[in-house]
Amino acid sequence: MMGVIVLLHRWLGVAFCLLFAMWFATGIVMHFVPFPSLTEAERFAGLAPLDPTAARIAVADAVAASGIPDATRVRLIQRGDGPVYVVSMAAHLRAVRATDGQDASVRSADLALAIAGAHARQRGLDAAHAALVARAAFDQWSVPNGFDRHRPLFRVALGDATGTEVYVSSRTGEVVLDTTRSERGWNLVGSVLHWIYPTVLRSDWALWDGVVWTLSLLALIAALLGAVLGIVRIRMRSGRLATPYRGWHALHHVLGLAAMVFVLSWIFSGWLSMDHGRLFSRGQLTGPEADAANAVPDWAAASLLNKTPLPSSVREAEWFASGGEVYRRDRLALDAQALVRTEDASDAGQGGFLSAREVRGLTTRLAADCGIPGILAGNDDYPARSTVPGAPVYRSHCGEVWFDIDSADGTVLQRLDASRRAYRWAYGALHTLDFPTLIARPLLRDILIVAPCGLGLVFSVTGIVIGWRRLLLSR
């Protein structure tokens, strides 16, 4: 049996030693430079102020014009070519002009360039030398599935000092992603390598998922076998622990024992990052829960909300339903909004965010036996954040399932059953050390991530040397 373990560890180690080294090195890079995205602060900063008088059709007419009768949300934004309603549901979205209900998708490169330039100027970016780079369904930075509803995307290089590129949705004309030269460079030696993210592979999600899950599992088996061998081969000399090996093998053995707990937990939790429902629940709403959370509003009633005029300072307006009531939220600033309620809902709550009573109206539709929603603490072990800074997030316990609701827009941020709560510790806590106490101490967390990854990298290099020598001997 031990001979089989030795043989498997030897050749799995030869096959995966470079992958181990790459994972540890790129993990350090990823900790400091995440994959490019457009933050909510950047998105909001790029919005132009709305002209409330320019929207000539009602929201109900916009839904009808969109051809999405079961739309769940509608947003009104200002583009350079006029105000636009963005009508959306879970899998589809479409933009129509707020002046006449005509299709407002972006087909012209000139329009995409103008939208990108206007967005950049709103954010204070230099767009004097902006130029269209490409119109494509996928590239290295737009492979995540969240962009599927916006494809194809127009990629516009601003030509500024930081090499900023922005991506314009062909469906809505919104900027949905930005990258800088620095982000792209660091991610080529960070996330792209770590996640095995080349465009040709990642654009096929199922294939990418299967490949990376399998490689991670084999790497975990190699590490487990190595741990068994490392423990079995410990010797006692003069009352002290010792290794029977010499040279690189001795260094590999000692470093492996020193890094064993971290390596096993990190590789295991990294493998779990690719779980996607294989062992743990995915945290997704069930069919009935999704129907309740994404209820189709009474769009005629939604149009009546416009009896309250849009403020002159509004940047974005959104209509949605929650708990059987229809709301309009007016985004006034990144951290400020107003909620307009129907007369029937006016006694349910006041202010710019949903109240606990209004949130309970939603959770009682999601599940039975739901308790009174409570505001989530900022240092909760199962954190969730609103899209609006400072807006409360409510948690409702419905039996063994927890629902976290964003008070800013009524969306369900998390569905935490027992399996998903276990996954939070098995993956998130082990792999990224996102314990609340460490999040509050970022320098300590940096050290506790970089130092073990550095040790794992050195350990992996010894495996590369041993593996290379083994290959030379086998020739």
Contacts in CASP RR format, 6 or more apart in sequence:
PFRMAT RR
TARGET T0000
AUTHOR 0000-0000-0000
METHOD contacts of the structure
MODEL  1
MMGVIVLLHRWLGVAFCLLFAMWFATGIVMHFVPFPSLTEAERFAGLAPL
DPTAARIAVADAVAASGIPDATRVRLIQRGDGPVYVVSMAAHLRAVRATD
GQDASVRSADLALAIAGAHARQRGLDAAHAALVARAAFDQWSVPNGFDRH
RPLFRVALGDATGTEVYVSSRTGEVVLDTTRSERGWNLVGSVLHWIYPTV
LRSDWALWDGVVWTLSLLALIAALLGAVLGIVRIRMRSGRLATPYRGWHA
LHHVLGLAAMVFVLSWIFSGWLSMDHGRLFSRGQLTGPEADAANAVPDWA
AASLLNKTPLPSSVREAEWFASGGEVYRRDRLALDAQALVRTEDASDAGQ
GGFLSAREVRGLTTRLAADCGIPGILAGNDDYPARSTVPGAPVYRSHCGE
VWFDIDSADGTVLQRLDASRRAYRWAYGALHTLDFPTLIARPLLRDILIV
APCGLGLVFSVTGIVIGWRRLLLSR
2 232 0 8 1.000
5 225 0 8 1.000
5 228 0 8 1.000
5 229 0 8 1.000
6 229 0 8 1.000
8 221 0 8 1.000
8 222 0 8 1.000
8 225 0 8 1.000
9 222 0 8 1.000
9 225 0 8 1.000
9 226 0 8 1.000
9 229 0 8 1.000
10 470 0 8 1.000
12 218 0 8 1.000
12 219 0 8 1.000
12 221 0 8 1.000
12 222 0 8 1.000
12 225 0 8 1.000
13 222 0 8 1.000
13 463 0 8 1.000
13 467 0 8 1.000
14 467 0 8 1.000
14 470 0 8 1.000
14 471 0 8 1.000
15 218 0 8 1.000
15 222 0 8 1.000
16 215 0 8 1.000
16 218 0 8 1.000
16 219 0 8 1.000
16 222 0 8 1.000
17 460 0 8 1.000
17 463 0 8 1.000
17 464 0 8 1.000
17 466 0 8 1.000
17 467 0 8 1.000
18 464 0 8 1.000
19 215 0 8 1.000
19 219 0 8 1.000
20 219 0 8 1.000
20 223 0 8 1.000
20 267 0 8 1.000
20 456 0 8 1.000
20 460 0 8 1.000
20 463 0 8 1.000
21 457 0 8 1.000
21 460 0 8 1.000
21 461 0 8 1.000
21 464 0 8 1.000
22 193 0 8 1.000
22 194 0 8 1.000
23 194 0 8 1.000
23 219 0 8 1.000
23 267 0 8 1.000
24 453 0 8 1.000
24 454 0 8 1.000
24 456 0 8 1.000
24 457 0 8 1.000
24 460 0 8 1.000
25 189 0 8 1.000
25 453 0 8 1.000
25 457 0 8 1.000
26 189 0 8 1.000
26 190 0 8 1.000
26 191 0 8 1.000
26 193 0 8 1.000
26 194 0 8 1.000
27 190 0 8 1.000
27 194 0 8 1.000
27 453 0 8 1.000
28 449 0 8 1.000
28 450 0 8 1.000
28 453 0 8 1.000
28 454 0 8 1.000
28 457 0 8 1.000
29 186 0 8 1.000
29 187 0 8 1.000
29 189 0 8 1.000
29 190 0 8 1.000
29 191 0 8 1.000
29 194 0 8 1.000
30 190 0 8 1.000
30 191 0 8 1.000
30 194 0 8 1.000
31 432 0 8 1.000
31 446 0 8 1.000
31 449 0 8 1.000
31 450 0 8 1.000
31 453 0 8 1.000
32 186 0 8 1.000
33 182 0 8 1.000
33 183 0 8 1.000
33 186 0 8 1.000
33 187 0 8 1.000
33 190 0 8 1.000
34 191 0 8 1.000
35 141 0 8 1.000
35 144 0 8 1.000
35 187 0 8 1.000
35 191 0 8 1.000
36 141 0 8 1.000
36 177 0 8 1.000
36 178 0 8 1.000
36 179 0 8 1.000
36 180 0 8 1.000
36 183 0 8 1.000
36 184 0 8 1.000
36 187 0 8 1.000
37 177 0 8 1.000
38 175 0 8 1.000
38 176 0 8 1.000
38 177 0 8 1.000
38 178 0 8 1.000
40 334 0 8 1.000
40 387 0 8 1.000
41 334 0 8 1.000
42 123 0 8 1.000
42 178 0 8 1.000
43 174 0 8 1.000
43 175 0 8 1.000
44 315 0 8 1.000
44 316 0 8 1.000
44 331 0 8 1.000
44 333 0 8 1.000
44 334 0 8 1.000
45 122 0 8 1.000
45 123 0 8 1.000
45 334 0 8 1.000
46 119 0 8 1.000
46 120 0 8 1.000
46 122 0 8 1.000
46 123 0 8 1.000
46 175 0 8 1.000
47 77 0 8 1.000
47 78 0 8 1.000
47 122 0 8 1.000
47 315 0 8 1.000
47 316 0 8 1.000
47 331 0 8 1.000
48 77 0 8 1.000
48 78 0 8 1.000
48 79 0 8 1.000
48 80 0 8 1.000
48 118 0 8 1.000
48 122 0 8 1.000
48 315 0 8 1.000
49 78 0 8 1.000
49 312 0 8 1.000
49 313 0 8 1.000
49 314 0 8 1.000
49 315 0 8 1.000
50 76 0 8 1.000
50 77 0 8 1.000
50 78 0 8 1.000
50 83 0 8 1.000
50 310 0 8 1.000
50 314 0 8 1.000
50 315 0 8 1.000
50 316 0 8 1.000
50 317 0 8 1.000
51 78 0 8 1.000
51 82 0 8 1.000
51 83 0 8 1.000
52 309 0 8 1.000
52 310 0 8 1.000
52 311 0 8 1.000
52 312 0 8 1.000
52 314 0 8 1.000
54 78 0 8 1.000
54 82 0 8 1.000
54 83 0 8 1.000
54 98 0 8 1.000
54 99 0 8 1.000
55 76 0 8 1.000
55 83 0 8 1.000
55 85 0 8 1.000
55 98 0 8 1.000
55 99 0 8 1.000
56 98 0 8 1.000
56 99 0 8 1.000
56 100 0 8 1.000
57 65 0 8 1.000
57 85 0 8 1.000
57 98 0 8 1.000
57 99 0 8 1.000
57 100 0 8 1.000
57 101 0 8 1.000
58 303 0 8 1.000
58 306 0 8 1.000
59 74 0 8 1.000
59 76 0 8 1.000
59 85 0 8 1.000
59 299 0 8 1.000
59 302 0 8 1.000
59 303 0 8 1.000
59 306 0 8 1.000
59 319 0 8 1.000
60 299 0 8 1.000
60 300 0 8 1.000
60 302 0 8 1.000
60 303 0 8 1.000
61 101 0 8 1.000
61 303 0 8 1.000
62 74 0 8 1.000
62 85 0 8 1.000
62 87 0 8 1.000
62 96 0 8 1.000
62 98 0 8 1.000
62 101 0 8 1.000
63 69 0 8 1.000
63 71 0 8 1.000
63 74 0 8 1.000
63 87 0 8 1.000
63 299 0 8 1.000
65 96 0 8 1.000
65 101 0 8 1.000
65 102 0 8 1.000
66 85 0 8 1.000
66 87 0 8 1.000
66 94 0 8 1.000
66 96 0 8 1.000
67 87 0 8 1.000
67 94 0 8 1.000
68 87 0 8 1.000
68 88 0 8 1.000
68 89 0 8 1.000
68 92 0 8 1.000
68 93 0 8 1.000
68 94 0 8 1.000
70 89 0 8 1.000
70 296 0 8 1.000
71 87 0 8 1.000
71 88 0 8 1.000
71 89 0 8 1.000
71 296 0 8 1.000
71 299 0 8 1.000
72 88 0 8 1.000
72 89 0 8 1.000
72 90 0 8 1.000
72 294 0 8 1.000
72 295 0 8 1.000
72 296 0 8 1.000
72 297 0 8 1.000
72 320 0 8 1.000
72 321 0 8 1.000
73 87 0 8 1.000
73 88 0 8 1.000
73 89 0 8 1.000
73 318 0 8 1.000
73 319 0 8 1.000
73 320 0 8 1.000
74 85 0 8 1.000
74 86 0 8 1.000
74 87 0 8 1.000
74 88 0 8 1.000
74 299 0 8 1.000
74 302 0 8 1.000
74 318 0 8 1.000
74 319 0 8 1.000
74 320 0 8 1.000
75 85 0 8 1.000
75 86 0 8 1.000
75 88 0 8 1.000
75 316 0 8 1.000
75 317 0 8 1.000
75 318 0 8 1.000
75 319 0 8 1.000
76 83 0 8 1.000
76 84 0 8 1.000
76 85 0 8 1.000
76 86 0 8 1.000
76 98 0 8 1.000
76 316 0 8 1.000
76 317 0 8 1.000
76 318 0 8 1.000
77 83 0 8 1.000
77 84 0 8 1.000
77 86 0 8 1.000
77 174 0 8 1.000
77 316 0 8 1.000
78 84 0 8 1.000
78 315 0 8 1.000
79 104 0 8 1.000
79 115 0 8 1.000
79 118 0 8 1.000
79 173 0 8 1.000
80 114 0 8 1.000
80 115 0 8 1.000
80 118 0 8 1.000
81 104 0 8 1.000
81 111 0 8 1.000
81 114 0 8 1.000
82 97 0 8 1.000
82 98 0 8 1.000
82 99 0 8 1.000
83 97 0 8 1.000
83 98 0 8 1.000
83 99 0 8 1.000
84 95 0 8 1.000
84 96 0 8 1.000
84 97 0 8 1.000
84 98 0 8 1.000
84 104 0 8 1.000
84 172 0 8 1.000
84 173 0 8 1.000
85 95 0 8 1.000
85 96 0 8 1.000
85 97 0 8 1.000
85 98 0 8 1.000
85 101 0 8 1.000
85 104 0 8 1.000
86 93 0 8 1.000
86 94 0 8 1.000
86 95 0 8 1.000
86 172 0 8 1.000
86 174 0 8 1.000
87 93 0 8 1.000
87 94 0 8 1.000
87 95 0 8 1.000
87 96 0 8 1.000
88 94 0 8 1.000
88 149 0 8 1.000
89 294 0 8 1.000
90 290 0 8 1.000
90 294 0 8 1.000
91 149 0 8 1.000
92 149 0 8 1.000
93 149 0 8 1.000
93 171 0 8 1.000
93 172 0 8 1.000
94 103 0 8 1.000
94 105 0 8 1.000
94 171 0 8 1.000
94 172 0 8 1.000
95 103 0 8 1.000
95 104 0 8 1.000
95 105 0 8 1.000
95 171 0 8 1.000
95 172 0 8 1.000
95 173 0 8 1.000
96 102 0 8 1.000
96 103 0 8 1.000
96 104 0 8 1.000
97 103 0 8 1.000
97 104 0 8 1.000
104 172 0 8 1.000
104 173 0 8 1.000
105 170 0 8 1.000
105 171 0 8 1.000
105 172 0 8 1.000
105 173 0 8 1.000
106 112 0 8 1.000
106 115 0 8 1.000
106 154 0 8 1.000
106 168 0 8 1.000
106 169 0 8 1.000
106 170 0 8 1.000
106 171 0 8 1.000
106 172 0 8 1.000
106 173 0 8 1.000
107 170 0 8 1.000
109 132 0 8 1.000
109 135 0 8 1.000
109 154 0 8 1.000
111 173 0 8 1.000
112 132 0 8 1.000
112 135 0 8 1.000
112 154 0 8 1.000
112 156 0 8 1.000
112 168 0 8 1.000
112 170 0 8 1.000
112 173 0 8 1.000
113 130 0 8 1.000
113 131 0 8 1.000
113 132 0 8 1.000
113 154 0 8 1.000
113 156 0 8 1.000
115 168 0 8 1.000
115 173 0 8 1.000
115 174 0 8 1.000
115 175 0 8 1.000
116 127 0 8 1.000
116 130 0 8 1.000
116 154 0 8 1.000
116 156 0 8 1.000
116 158 0 8 1.000
116 166 0 8 1.000
116 168 0 8 1.000
116 175 0 8 1.000
117 127 0 8 1.000
117 130 0 8 1.000
117 156 0 8 1.000
117 158 0 8 1.000
119 166 0 8 1.000
119 175 0 8 1.000
120 126 0 8 1.000
120 127 0 8 1.000
120 130 0 8 1.000
120 158 0 8 1.000
120 160 0 8 1.000
120 164 0 8 1.000
120 166 0 8 1.000
121 127 0 8 1.000
125 158 0 8 1.000
125 160 0 8 1.000
125 164 0 8 1.000
126 158 0 8 1.000
126 159 0 8 1.000
126 160 0 8 1.000
126 161 0 8 1.000
127 158 0 8 1.000
127 159 0 8 1.000
127 160 0 8 1.000
128 159 0 8 1.000
129 158 0 8 1.000
129 159 0 8 1.000
129 160 0 8 1.000
130 156 0 8 1.000
130 157 0 8 1.000
130 158 0 8 1.000
130 159 0 8 1.000
131 156 0 8 1.000
131 157 0 8 1.000
131 159 0 8 1.000
132 154 0 8 1.000
132 155 0 8 1.000
132 156 0 8 1.000
132 157 0 8 1.000
133 155 0 8 1.000
133 156 0 8 1.000
133 157 0 8 1.000
133 165 0 8 1.000
134 154 0 8 1.000
134 155 0 8 1.000
135 152 0 8 1.000
135 153 0 8 1.000
135 154 0 8 1.000
135 155 0 8 1.000
135 170 0 8 1.000
136 152 0 8 1.000
136 153 0 8 1.000
136 155 0 8 1.000
137 151 0 8 1.000
137 152 0 8 1.000
137 153 0 8 1.000
137 203 0 8 1.000
138 151 0 8 1.000
138 199 0 8 1.000
138 203 0 8 1.000
139 153 0 8 1.000
139 155 0 8 1.000
139 199 0 8 1.000
140 184 0 8 1.000
140 192 0 8 1.000
140 197 0 8 1.000
140 198 0 8 1.000
140 199 0 8 1.000
141 167 0 8 1.000
141 177 0 8 1.000
141 179 0 8 1.000
141 184 0 8 1.000
141 187 0 8 1.000
142 151 0 8 1.000
142 153 0 8 1.000
142 155 0 8 1.000
142 167 0 8 1.000
142 177 0 8 1.000
143 197 0 8 1.000
143 199 0 8 1.000
143 202 0 8 1.000
143 203 0 8 1.000
145 205 0 8 1.000
147 153 0 8 1.000
147 167 0 8 1.000
147 176 0 8 1.000
147 177 0 8 1.000
149 171 0 8 1.000
150 169 0 8 1.000
150 170 0 8 1.000
150 171 0 8 1.000
150 172 0 8 1.000
150 174 0 8 1.000
150 176 0 8 1.000
151 170 0 8 1.000
151 171 0 8 1.000
152 170 0 8 1.000
153 167 0 8 1.000
153 168 0 8 1.000
153 169 0 8 1.000
153 170 0 8 1.000
153 176 0 8 1.000
153 177 0 8 1.000
154 167 0 8 1.000
154 168 0 8 1.000
154 170 0 8 1.000
155 165 0 8 1.000
155 166 0 8 1.000
155 167 0 8 1.000
156 165 0 8 1.000
156 166 0 8 1.000
156 167 0 8 1.000
156 168 0 8 1.000
157 163 0 8 1.000
157 164 0 8 1.000
157 165 0 8 1.000
158 164 0 8 1.000
158 165 0 8 1.000
158 166 0 8 1.000
162 180 0 8 1.000
162 181 0 8 1.000
162 182 0 8 1.000
163 180 0 8 1.000
163 181 0 8 1.000
164 178 0 8 1.000
164 179 0 8 1.000
164 180 0 8 1.000
164 181 0 8 1.000
165 178 0 8 1.000
165 179 0 8 1.000
165 180 0 8 1.000
166 175 0 8 1.000
166 177 0 8 1.000
166 178 0 8 1.000
167 175 0 8 1.000
167 176 0 8 1.000
167 177 0 8 1.000
167 178 0 8 1.000
168 174 0 8 1.000
168 175 0 8 1.000
168 176 0 8 1.000
169 175 0 8 1.000
169 176 0 8 1.000
191 197 0 8 1.000
192 198 0 8 1.000
195 202 0 8 1.000
195 212 0 8 1.000
196 208 0 8 1.000
196 211 0 8 1.000
196 212 0 8 1.000
196 215 0 8 1.000
197 208 0 8 1.000
201 207 0 8 1.000
201 208 0 8 1.000
201 211 0 8 1.000
202 208 0 8 1.000
209 274 0 8 1.000
209 276 0 8 1.000
210 274 0 8 1.000
212 274 0 8 1.000
213 271 0 8 1.000
213 274 0 8 1.000
213 276 0 8 1.000
213 278 0 8 1.000
216 267 0 8 1.000
216 270 0 8 1.000
216 271 0 8 1.000
216 274 0 8 1.000
217 271 0 8 1.000
219 267 0 8 1.000
219 271 0 8 1.000
220 264 0 8 1.000
220 267 0 8 1.000
220 268 0 8 1.000
220 271 0 8 1.000
223 263 0 8 1.000
223 264 0 8 1.000
223 267 0 8 1.000
224 264 0 8 1.000
227 260 0 8 1.000
227 263 0 8 1.000
227 264 0 8 1.000
230 253 0 8 1.000
230 256 0 8 1.000
230 257 0 8 1.000
230 260 0 8 1.000
231 257 0 8 1.000
233 243 0 8 1.000
233 244 0 8 1.000
233 245 0 8 1.000
233 253 0 8 1.000
234 241 0 8 1.000
234 242 0 8 1.000
234 243 0 8 1.000
234 257 0 8 1.000
235 241 0 8 1.000
235 242 0 8 1.000
235 243 0 8 1.000
235 244 0 8 1.000
236 242 0 8 1.000
243 250 0 8 1.000
243 253 0 8 1.000
243 254 0 8 1.000
245 252 0 8 1.000
245 253 0 8 1.000
248 462 0 8 1.000
248 463 0 8 1.000
248 465 0 8 1.000
248 466 0 8 1.000
248 469 0 8 1.000
249 466 0 8 1.000
251 462 0 8 1.000
252 459 0 8 1.000
252 462 0 8 1.000
252 463 0 8 1.000
252 466 0 8 1.000
255 455 0 8 1.000
255 456 0 8 1.000
255 458 0 8 1.000
255 459 0 8 1.000
255 462 0 8 1.000
256 263 0 8 1.000
256 459 0 8 1.000
258 455 0 8 1.000
258 459 0 8 1.000
259 452 0 8 1.000
259 455 0 8 1.000
259 456 0 8 1.000
259 459 0 8 1.000
262 452 0 8 1.000
262 455 0 8 1.000
262 456 0 8 1.000
263 456 0 8 1.000
263 459 0 8 1.000
265 430 0 8 1.000
266 430 0 8 1.000
266 431 0 8 1.000
266 452 0 8 1.000
266 453 0 8 1.000
268 426 0 8 1.000
268 430 0 8 1.000
269 426 0 8 1.000
269 427 0 8 1.000
269 428 0 8 1.000
269 430 0 8 1.000
269 431 0 8 1.000
270 427 0 8 1.000
270 431 0 8 1.000
272 279 0 8 1.000
272 280 0 8 1.000
272 423 0 8 1.000
272 426 0 8 1.000
272 427 0 8 1.000
272 431 0 8 1.000
273 427 0 8 1.000
273 431 0 8 1.000
275 423 0 8 1.000
275 427 0 8 1.000
276 282 0 8 1.000
280 419 0 8 1.000
280 420 0 8 1.000
280 422 0 8 1.000
280 423 0 8 1.000
280 426 0 8 1.000
281 417 0 8 1.000
281 419 0 8 1.000
281 420 0 8 1.000
281 423 0 8 1.000
282 420 0 8 1.000
283 414 0 8 1.000
283 415 0 8 1.000
283 416 0 8 1.000
283 417 0 8 1.000
283 420 0 8 1.000
284 290 0 8 1.000
284 415 0 8 1.000
285 293 0 8 1.000
285 366 0 8 1.000
285 412 0 8 1.000
285 415 0 8 1.000
289 366 0 8 1.000
289 367 0 8 1.000
289 412 0 8 1.000
289 415 0 8 1.000
292 323 0 8 1.000
292 362 0 8 1.000
292 365 0 8 1.000
292 366 0 8 1.000
293 362 0 8 1.000
293 366 0 8 1.000
293 411 0 8 1.000
293 412 0 8 1.000
295 321 0 8 1.000
295 322 0 8 1.000
295 323 0 8 1.000
295 324 0 8 1.000
295 365 0 8 1.000
296 321 0 8 1.000
297 319 0 8 1.000
297 320 0 8 1.000
297 321 0 8 1.000
297 326 0 8 1.000
298 321 0 8 1.000
298 326 0 8 1.000
299 319 0 8 1.000
301 326 0 8 1.000
301 342 0 8 1.000
302 319 0 8 1.000
302 326 0 8 1.000
302 328 0 8 1.000
304 342 0 8 1.000
305 319 0 8 1.000
305 326 0 8 1.000
305 327 0 8 1.000
305 328 0 8 1.000
305 340 0 8 1.000
305 341 0 8 1.000
305 342 0 8 1.000
306 328 0 8 1.000
308 328 0 8 1.000
308 340 0 8 1.000
310 317 0 8 1.000
310 330 0 8 1.000
311 330 0 8 1.000
311 332 0 8 1.000
311 338 0 8 1.000
313 332 0 8 1.000
314 330 0 8 1.000
314 331 0 8 1.000
314 332 0 8 1.000
315 331 0 8 1.000
315 332 0 8 1.000
315 333 0 8 1.000
316 330 0 8 1.000
316 331 0 8 1.000
317 328 0 8 1.000
317 329 0 8 1.000
317 330 0 8 1.000
317 331 0 8 1.000
318 328 0 8 1.000
318 329 0 8 1.000
318 331 0 8 1.000
318 409 0 8 1.000
319 326 0 8 1.000
319 327 0 8 1.000
319 328 0 8 1.000
320 326 0 8 1.000
320 327 0 8 1.000
320 329 0 8 1.000
320 409 0 8 1.000
320 410 0 8 1.000
321 327 0 8 1.000
322 354 0 8 1.000
322 358 0 8 1.000
322 359 0 8 1.000
322 361 0 8 1.000
322 362 0 8 1.000
322 410 0 8 1.000
323 358 0 8 1.000
323 361 0 8 1.000
323 362 0 8 1.000
323 365 0 8 1.000
324 361 0 8 1.000
324 362 0 8 1.000
324 365 0 8 1.000
325 341 0 8 1.000
325 342 0 8 1.000
325 344 0 8 1.000
325 345 0 8 1.000
325 348 0 8 1.000
325 358 0 8 1.000
326 342 0 8 1.000
326 345 0 8 1.000
327 339 0 8 1.000
327 340 0 8 1.000
327 341 0 8 1.000
327 345 0 8 1.000
327 354 0 8 1.000
328 339 0 8 1.000
328 340 0 8 1.000
329 337 0 8 1.000
329 338 0 8 1.000
329 339 0 8 1.000
329 340 0 8 1.000
329 352 0 8 1.000
329 408 0 8 1.000
329 409 0 8 1.000
330 337 0 8 1.000
330 338 0 8 1.000
330 339 0 8 1.000
330 340 0 8 1.000
331 337 0 8 1.000
332 338 0 8 1.000
334 388 0 8 1.000
334 389 0 8 1.000
335 388 0 8 1.000
335 389 0 8 1.000
335 390 0 8 1.000
335 391 0 8 1.000
336 388 0 8 1.000
337 352 0 8 1.000
337 353 0 8 1.000
337 388 0 8 1.000
337 408 0 8 1.000
338 351 0 8 1.000
338 352 0 8 1.000
339 351 0 8 1.000
339 352 0 8 1.000
339 353 0 8 1.000
339 354 0 8 1.000
341 348 0 8 1.000
341 349 0 8 1.000
345 358 0 8 1.000
348 355 0 8 1.000
348 357 0 8 1.000
348 358 0 8 1.000
349 355 0 8 1.000
349 357 0 8 1.000
349 358 0 8 1.000
353 388 0 8 1.000
353 391 0 8 1.000
353 392 0 8 1.000
353 407 0 8 1.000
353 408 0 8 1.000
354 394 0 8 1.000
354 405 0 8 1.000
354 407 0 8 1.000
354 408 0 8 1.000
354 410 0 8 1.000
355 407 0 8 1.000
356 372 0 8 1.000
356 373 0 8 1.000
356 374 0 8 1.000
356 375 0 8 1.000
356 394 0 8 1.000
359 373 0 8 1.000
359 394 0 8 1.000
359 396 0 8 1.000
359 405 0 8 1.000
359 407 0 8 1.000
359 410 0 8 1.000
360 370 0 8 1.000
360 371 0 8 1.000
360 372 0 8 1.000
360 373 0 8 1.000
360 396 0 8 1.000
362 405 0 8 1.000
362 410 0 8 1.000
363 370 0 8 1.000
363 371 0 8 1.000
363 373 0 8 1.000
363 396 0 8 1.000
363 398 0 8 1.000
363 403 0 8 1.000
363 405 0 8 1.000
364 370 0 8 1.000
366 396 0 8 1.000
366 398 0 8 1.000
366 403 0 8 1.000
366 412 0 8 1.000
367 398 0 8 1.000
367 399 0 8 1.000
367 401 0 8 1.000
367 403 0 8 1.000
368 398 0 8 1.000
369 398 0 8 1.000
369 399 0 8 1.000
370 396 0 8 1.000
370 397 0 8 1.000
370 398 0 8 1.000
370 399 0 8 1.000
370 403 0 8 1.000
371 396 0 8 1.000
371 397 0 8 1.000
371 398 0 8 1.000
372 396 0 8 1.000
373 394 0 8 1.000
373 395 0 8 1.000
373 396 0 8 1.000
373 405 0 8 1.000
374 394 0 8 1.000
374 395 0 8 1.000
374 396 0 8 1.000
375 392 0 8 1.000
375 393 0 8 1.000
375 394 0 8 1.000
375 395 0 8 1.000
376 383 0 8 1.000
376 384 0 8 1.000
376 392 0 8 1.000
376 393 0 8 1.000
376 394 0 8 1.000
376 395 0 8 1.000
376 404 0 8 1.000
378 436 0 8 1.000
379 436 0 8 1.000
379 437 0 8 1.000
379 439 0 8 1.000
379 440 0 8 1.000
380 395 0 8 1.000
380 436 0 8 1.000
381 424 0 8 1.000
381 436 0 8 1.000
382 402 0 8 1.000
382 404 0 8 1.000
382 414 0 8 1.000
382 416 0 8 1.000
382 421 0 8 1.000
382 424 0 8 1.000
383 434 0 8 1.000
383 436 0 8 1.000
383 439 0 8 1.000
384 393 0 8 1.000
384 395 0 8 1.000
384 404 0 8 1.000
384 406 0 8 1.000
384 413 0 8 1.000
384 414 0 8 1.000
385 393 0 8 1.000
385 413 0 8 1.000
386 392 0 8 1.000
386 393 0 8 1.000
386 406 0 8 1.000
386 407 0 8 1.000
386 408 0 8 1.000
386 413 0 8 1.000
387 406 0 8 1.000
387 408 0 8 1.000
387 409 0 8 1.000
388 406 0 8 1.000
388 408 0 8 1.000
391 406 0 8 1.000
391 407 0 8 1.000
391 408 0 8 1.000
392 407 0 8 1.000
393 404 0 8 1.000
393 405 0 8 1.000
393 406 0 8 1.000
393 407 0 8 1.000
393 413 0 8 1.000
394 404 0 8 1.000
394 405 0 8 1.000
394 407 0 8 1.000
395 402 0 8 1.000
395 403 0 8 1.000
395 404 0 8 1.000
395 405 0 8 1.000
396 402 0 8 1.000
396 403 0 8 1.000
396 405 0 8 1.000
400 417 0 8 1.000
400 418 0 8 1.000
401 415 0 8 1.000
401 416 0 8 1.000
401 417 0 8 1.000
402 414 0 8 1.000
402 415 0 8 1.000
402 416 0 8 1.000
402 417 0 8 1.000
402 421 0 8 1.000
403 412 0 8 1.000
403 414 0 8 1.000
403 415 0 8 1.000
403 416 0 8 1.000
404 412 0 8 1.000
404 413 0 8 1.000
404 414 0 8 1.000
404 416 0 8 1.000
405 411 0 8 1.000
405 412 0 8 1.000
405 413 0 8 1.000
406 412 0 8 1.000
406 413 0 8 1.000
414 420 0 8 1.000
416 424 0 8 1.000
428 434 0 8 1.000
429 435 0 8 1.000
432 449 0 8 1.000
433 445 0 8 1.000
433 448 0 8 1.000
433 449 0 8 1.000
438 444 0 8 1.000
438 445 0 8 1.000
438 448 0 8 1.000
439 445 0 8 1.000
END
